[in-house]
Amino acid sequence: MAFIGGGNMASALIGGLVQTGTSAASLVVVEPVSEQRQALRERFGVQAQAQADAALAGASVVVWAVKPQLFQEAAAPCARFVGGALQLSVMAGIRSAAIEAATASARIVRAMPNTPALIGQGMAGLFARASVSGDERALVERLFAPTGRSVWVADEADLDAVTALSGSGPAYGFYLIEAMVEAARRMGLDEAQGREMAIQTVLGAAMLAQQSSLAPAALRAQVTSKGGTTHAAIASMEADGVKEEIVRAVLAAQARARELGDAFGG
């Protein structure tokens, strides 16, 4: 397996592969930054090289993990070596048509992971072109399993929604925690106390929602007694239209994902 780009997401996938028994010697990473190459070698024991060469020709899977704006530049020297491989992209905004044009391969899977993949708690949306086999889909699922959960979407355009919801979603969670910590400060708690309580509360609520058969609205109703403290907070947010503003924000992220796809071609 070859990785084009050796940043955070590539590292998360490589780490998962090594932990689940893949030989580090079978993994090749093309990474132009010398410090990152050295870090990959020391951490995982993989082959890390500055430029594409014939070593890529033996890869059955090529993982594209470069910044979208660098894809065409990165693909040019790789194209003659990787055309026979399954192309797996974790790049936002680069559509499969652009990947096919750059690699001459129609066997393409696009993945939209998120940063909690770095601790095995990620959420990835996956899309496969029709030429991708069932075995190749299963291979991709195994690749992402150590990083968290994954779901397949039937339409490539749905990846724009995945990008907006789960790809960008961790930032929304951090934003909520940030606001709760600020509220704690204004109420007289110190920052360390506020941070610990905010993070654990958001984490606990998410885990409860994951494990419960009830809808989030029902779980919320269970702790919102009329006239109580939670009711006061929810009533304030409802009056300010917070829910609708969050929905609008996620839709804005979807629109931007679509714009980036248009800008990068395909």
N, C-alpha and C positions, 0 to 999 in steps of 0.2 A: 504494500500500500504506500502511495506517495502523497505527501502533503505539500501543497504550494502555499507557503506562508506558515510561520511557526508561532503565531501570537497566542492570545489567551484561549480562544475557542479550539484551535488546533491542539494546544497543550492539554485541554480538558479531554479531548477525544483520544489523544495519544496515551494519556494517563490511564484512561478506562481500558484501552486495549491491552496495555502492559499488565495492568492489575488482573485482567481476566485471562492471562496466559499467552497473549500474542508475543512472539519473539521481537524484542526491540531491533534486532539486526535485520528484520524483514521490513522495517519502516524507514522510508527515506523522506527527508524534509528539505525543501528548497527554501532557504531563508537568507536574504541578503545582509541582514544586520549581524555582525560578527558576535556581539555580546549575546544575542538571542540564540545563535547557533551553539555557542559554548554552553549556555544554560540548558538547552535541549539535550546536548550530549551528556552533561553531568547529571541531569535529573532523570533522564529516561534511558540513556545508552543508545539512542537512535543514530542513524547516519544523517548528519546535517551538513548541507553543502550550500555554497553561495549561489550557484548557477545551475540551470537545468542541463542535464547531459543524458547519455544513453542509459544511465541507471534507472531512469524513469520508464524505459521501455518495458521493463519486466513487471510493472505494476498492473494489477487487475482492477484496482480502484485508485482514482486520483481525487483527492479532497482539495477543493479550492477554498482557501481560507485567507485570502488577501482582501485589503480594502477595495470596495467596488470600483473606485476611481483608478485603481492600479491594475485591474483585471486584464485589460487589453495588453498592457506592457508586460505583465507577468506571463500571459498566455503565449505570446509570440514565440519565445524560444522553447516552449514546452510542446507546442502543437505537433511537431513531427514525431514525438516520442509517445504521445498519450492517446492517440486516436482510437486504439483498440480497447481502452479501459472504460469502466463505468465511471462517469463523471458525477461526483457528489459535491455540491456547492453549499457552503454555509454563508455565502455573501448576500447581503441585503441588496435588493434592487436590480441584480443582474438576472434577467429572465433566461429561460432555457434556450430560447432561439438564439440569443447572443452567445451562449456557451457552445451550442452546436456549431455556430458559424466560426468560432475561434478554435475549436478542437476537432471538427469533422466527426464528432461522435453524437449520435442521437440518443444514446443510453445515458440519460441524465436524471438525477434526483436532486431536487432543491430542498434544502432544510433551512428553517428559521429557528435556531435555538435562542436561548437567552443566558444571561450571565450566571444565574444560579447553577448552571451546568458545571461551573468550576468547583462546586461542593457537592455534586451529585443530586441536586434538587432542581434541575432545569426542566423546562417545558419546550419541546421542539415540535413545530409543524413540518410535515413532510409532503412533498409532491413528487410523483414519478411520471415521466413520459411513458407513452404506451409501449415503447420498445424495451422497457426495463422488465426483467423477468421476476417471477415470484421469489425465486431463490435470491435474487439481488435485493429485492425489497426486504427479505428476511435478514440479509447481511447488514443492511442499513439499520434495521431495528436493533440488531445486536450491537452495532457500533455505538448507538446512542443510549442503549440501556444503562450503562454505568453513569451516565450524566443526568439521569432523571427519567421523565416520561416523554412519550411522543405520540402524535396522532397524524394520520394521513388525511389529506384533503384531496378531493376529486378534481378540482379546478385550480390551475396555477394562479389565477387571479385571487383566489382565496388566501394566498400567502400574504397579500397586502393587509388583509384583516388579521392574520396571525401575527404579522410584524407589529401592528398597532396594539393588539391585545396582550400577547405574551412576550413578544420580542422587546417592546418598549415598556411592558408592564412593570418590571421590577422598579423602574424609576418612579412609577406612580406610588408603589408601596413605600419607597424611600421618602417620597414627598409627604405622604401621610405621617410617617414616623417623624419627619422633620417638624411638621406642624404640631404634633403632639408633644414633642420635646420643648418647643417654644411655649406651648400652653403651660407645661409643667414649670418652666422657668418663671412665667408670669404669676403662677400660683404660689411661688416661694420654694419649690423643690430645687435641689441643686441639679446640675446638668447630668451628672452620672446617674442619679436616681431616676430622673425623667427618661433618660435614654434606655436604661434597663427595663423600666416599666412599659415604655412605649413599644420597644422591640418585642418583648415577651408577650404583650397583649395582642399585637398584630399576628405574631407567630401562632399563638394559642388559638386565636379566632380562626385563622386559616386552617389549622389542623382539625379543629372541631368541624368546620364546614366540610372538609374533605372526608371525614369519617362519618358524618351524619347523613341520614337519608332525607332529612328535611331541606327544603330550599333555603337559601340565604335569608330571604325575606321572613320566613317562618322562624328561623333562629334569632333574627333581630327582634321579632315580635315577642319572643319568649323572655327577653331581658328588658323590654320597654314597657314598664308599668305606667299606666296613665297617671300623670301628675308627678312622676318620679324624676330622678336626676337624668336617667338615660333619655326619657321622653323629652326633657327640656333641651338636651343636646340635639336629638334627632329633629325636633320641631324647628330649632334654629337653622339646621342645615336644609330642611325642606323649605323653609321660608326664603332662604338664600338661593334656592335652586341648585344645590351642590350636586345632586345626582345627575341632573340634566347637563350641568357643566362638565362633569366627568365623561358622560356619554359623548358630548361634543368634542372633548379633547381627544378621545380615542378615535373618533371619526376623522379628526384633523390629522392624526398620525397615519391613518389609512390613506387619506388623500395624498399625503406627502410621500408615502411609500409608492403609490401609483405614479406620482410625478417623477420620482427617482428612477423607476423602471423605464419610463418614457425617455428620460434624459440619457440613460446608459445604453439605450437601443434594445432591439428585440421585441 
